[in-house]
Amino acid sequence: MVNLNNRERKIIDLLVHEDHLSMAEISDRLNVSRVTIRSDFAGLTEKGLLVKTRGGVLPAFHPEILEKQKSQVDVKKRLARAGADLVEDGDSIMIVAGTTMALIGKYLLGKSNIKIVTNSTLLLPYVRINPSIQLTIVGGEFRPQAEAMVGPQSLVQLDQYHVKTAFIGTEGFSLESGMTTQLVENAETIRKMVTLADRVVLLADSAKYNTVGFVKILPLEAADLIITDSKLPVDVQEALLEKGHQLKIV
């Protein structure tokens, strides 16, 4: 969540974990007046981050997305920055939906004439302040738990493009199972993007290693480069390199 002050972030965090909290309870926990909290509620509602209900307010984002955004924050930033460093002025890229993937847009500031095709609705806040980015968000069915546009319409629209680099993510990866996810639609989108790019870059933090999702996406060989973090065990790094995988450790 961009452009929020510390108190606004705390309000969102409290409501994610305890959505029954009243204005008075939040006021007491944050040690500020109810007038201040009422003003914060109004501002967060205006920003589209809270939704008013008869009993108060609720977070506008799916809890699963908010939990993912808070997980491995520093690692996500390093992975995203390393991905953005691969993008050159004038490049066309695809970015699949995901909390790490959306951060790539944050680190493209300063680059010019970048064309992005994505199914991610999380990416928009990061690129809207960059006038040098041409953003295309494909249509389809909205999945709030992934902040993603998916389905047949999304795949058809993706097919209209060809890019230099596709940045893809995964919910789990291993030498044996390759890349996996929990949602069939995620797998379909990634498989399509891989066919439409000259280069495929996988961003996967080490915590996802040996996690196997419900749906198989592709073998690791489908990625030309795997960007991961230094907590990936050395023996695993060596095994990946022995199998011919290109690694970038951040």
C-alpha positions in Angstrom: 0.0 0.0 0.0 1.6 3.2 -1.2 1.3 6.7 0.0 0.0 5.8 3.5 1.3 7.3 6.7 2.3 5.1 9.6 -1.1 5.5 11.4 -3.1 4.6 8.3 -1.0 1.5 7.9 -1.7 0.5 11.5 -5.4 1.0 11.0 -5.4 -1.3 8.0 -3.3 -3.8 9.9 -5.7 -3.8 12.9 -8.8 -4.2 10.6 -7.2 -7.1 8.7 -6.7 -9.1 11.9 -9.8 -7.9 13.8 -12.4 -6.7 11.4 -14.9 -6.2 14.2 -13.0 -3.4 15.8 -15.0 -0.2 16.5 -13.7 3.3 15.9 -13.5 3.7 19.7 -11.3 0.6 20.1 -8.9 1.6 17.3 -8.7 5.1 18.8 -7.7 3.6 22.2 -5.2 1.2 20.7 -3.5 3.9 18.7 -3.8 6.5 21.5 -5.4 9.2 19.2 -8.7 10.9 19.3 -11.9 9.5 17.7 -12.0 12.6 15.6 -8.6 11.7 14.2 -9.6 8.1 13.5 -12.9 9.2 11.9 -10.8 11.5 9.6 -8.5 8.6 8.8 -11.4 6.3 8.0 -12.7 9.0 5.6 -9.4 9.3 3.9 -8.8 5.6 3.6 -12.3 5.2 2.2 -11.6 7.9 -0.4 -8.4 6.1 -1.4 -10.3 2.9 -1.9 -8.6 1.0 0.9 -11.6 0.8 3.2 -15.3 0.1 2.5 -18.1 1.6 4.7 -20.6 -0.9 6.2 -23.5 -0.5 8.5 -21.3 -1.6 11.4 -18.3 0.5 10.5 -15.6 -0.1 7.9 -13.8 -3.1 6.4 -10.5 -3.4 4.4 -11.2 -3.2 0.6 -8.5 -5.7 -0.2 -8.8 -9.5 0.2 -7.1 -10.6 3.5 -4.9 -13.0 1.6 -3.4 -10.2 -0.4 -2.7 -8.1 2.7 -1.1 -11.0 4.4 1.2 -11.7 1.4 2.2 -8.0 1.3 3.4 -8.2 4.9 5.4 -11.4 4.3 9.1 -11.3 3.4 8.9 -7.6 2.8 12.7 -7.0 2.5 13.2 -10.0 0.3 10.3 -9.1 -2.0 11.9 -5.6 -2.5 15.3 -7.1 -3.3 13.8 -9.5 -5.8 11.7 -6.8 -7.5 14.6 -4.4 -7.7 16.8 -7.1 -9.3 14.1 -7.7 -11.8 13.7 -4.0 -12.6 17.4 -3.7 -13.1 17.1 -6.1 -16.1 14.7 -3.7 -17.8 16.3 -1.2 -20.2 14.9 2.0 -21.8 12.5 1.1 -24.6 11.8 -2.4 -23.4 8.5 -4.2 -23.6 7.7 -6.5 -20.7 5.0 -8.7 -19.2 4.5 -8.9 -15.4 2.2 -11.6 -14.0 0.1 -10.8 -10.9 1.6 -11.1 -7.5 2.7 -9.0 -4.5 6.4 -9.3 -5.4 5.8 -8.8 -9.1 3.9 -5.6 -8.6 6.9 -4.1 -6.8 8.9 -4.3 -10.1 6.9 -1.2 -11.2 8.1 0.7 -8.2 11.7 0.3 -9.3 11.2 1.3 -12.9 11.1 4.9 -12.0 13.8 6.7 -14.0 13.6 4.4 -17.0 11.9 5.7 -20.2 9.5 4.4 -22.8 8.7 1.1 -21.0 5.7 -0.9 -22.2 4.1 -3.2 -19.7 1.4 -5.8 -20.3 0.0 -7.3 -17.1 -3.0 -9.1 -15.5 -2.1 -7.4 -12.1 -4.3 -4.8 -10.6 -1.7 -4.3 -7.8 0.7 -2.8 -10.3 -1.2 0.3 -11.1 -0.4 2.4 -8.0 3.3 1.9 -8.6 3.4 2.9 -12.2 0.8 5.7 -12.3 3.4 8.3 -11.2 5.8 7.3 -14.0 4.8 9.1 -17.2 7.3 7.0 -19.2 5.4 3.8 -18.7 2.7 2.6 -21.1 0.6 0.2 -19.0 -1.8 -2.3 -20.5 -4.0 -4.3 -18.0 -5.7 -7.2 -19.8 -9.4 -7.9 -19.1 -11.0 -11.0 -17.8 -12.5 -12.2 -14.5 -11.3 -10.4 -11.3 -9.8 -12.6 -8.6 -9.6 -10.5 -5.4 -7.4 -13.1 -3.5 -4.8 -12.6 -6.2 -5.6 -9.0 -7.4 -5.5 -10.5 -10.9 -7.5 -10.6 -14.1 -7.8 -14.2 -15.3 -9.7 -16.5 -17.5 -10.3 -17.0 -21.3 -10.7 -13.3 -22.1 -7.4 -12.5 -20.3 -5.6 -15.2 -22.3 -7.0 -14.0 -25.6 -5.9 -10.4 -24.9 -2.4 -11.5 -23.9 -2.0 -13.3 -27.2 -2.0 -9.9 -29.0 1.4 -9.0 -27.6 5.0 -10.1 -27.8 7.6 -8.7 -25.3 11.3 -8.9 -24.6 10.9 -10.2 -21.1 8.2 -11.9 -19.1 8.5 -11.7 -15.3 6.7 -14.6 -13.7 6.2 -15.7 -10.1 5.2 -18.9 -8.4 3.7 -20.0 -5.1 6.2 -22.9 -4.8 9.2 -24.3 -6.7 11.5 -27.3 -6.5 13.8 -29.4 -8.7 11.3 -32.2 -8.8 8.0 -30.4 -9.2 9.1 -27.2 -11.0 6.8 -24.2 -10.5 3.4 -24.7 -8.8 0.5 -22.6 -7.7 -2.9 -23.0 -6.0 -5.1 -21.5 -8.7 -5.5 -23.1 -12.2 -6.0 -19.6 -13.7 -2.6 -18.5 -12.4 -0.9 -21.4 -14.1 -2.7 -20.7 -17.4 -1.7 -17.1 -17.4 2.0 -17.9 -16.7 2.1 -20.6 -19.4 0.7 -18.1 -21.9 3.1 -15.3 -21.0 6.1 -17.7 -21.3 5.2 -18.3 -25.0 5.0 -14.5 -25.7 8.5 -13.4 -24.5 12.0 -13.7 -25.7 13.3 -14.1 -22.2 11.5 -15.5 -19.0 12.6 -14.4 -15.6 11.3 -16.2 -12.5 11.2 -14.3 -9.2 10.9 -16.7 -6.3 12.0 -16.2 -2.7 13.7 -19.0 -0.9 10.8 -19.6 1.5 8.8 -21.0 -1.5 11.4 -23.7 -2.2 10.0 -27.2 -1.7 6.5 -25.8 -1.4 4.3 -27.7 -3.8 1.0 -26.2 -4.9 -2.1 -27.8 -6.2 -1.5 -27.0 -9.8 1.7 -27.6 -11.8 2.7 -24.6 -13.9 5.9 -25.4 -15.8 9.3 -27.1 -15.1 12.0 -24.7 -13.9 13.7 -25.1 -17.3 11.0 -22.7 -18.7 12.8 -19.8 -17.0 15.9 -18.4 -18.5 16.9 -16.8 -15.2 15.8 -17.5 -11.6 16.1 -14.6 -9.1 16.0 -15.7 -5.5 17.5 -14.7 -2.2 20.6 -15.8 -0.3 18.7 -18.0 2.2 18.2 -20.6 -0.5 20.4 -23.4 0.8 23.8 -23.6 -0.9 23.3 -27.3 -1.8 20.1 -26.3 -3.6 21.9 -23.5 -5.4 24.6 -25.9 -6.5 22.0 -28.5 -7.7 20.2 -25.8 -9.8 23.5 -24.7 -11.3 24.5 -28.3 -12.1 21.2 -28.7 -14.0 22.0 -25.7 -16.1 19.8 -23.1 -14.4 20.9 -19.5 -14.4 20.7 -18.0 -10.9 20.8 -14.5 -9.6 21.1 -14.4 -5.8 20.1 -11.1 -4.0 
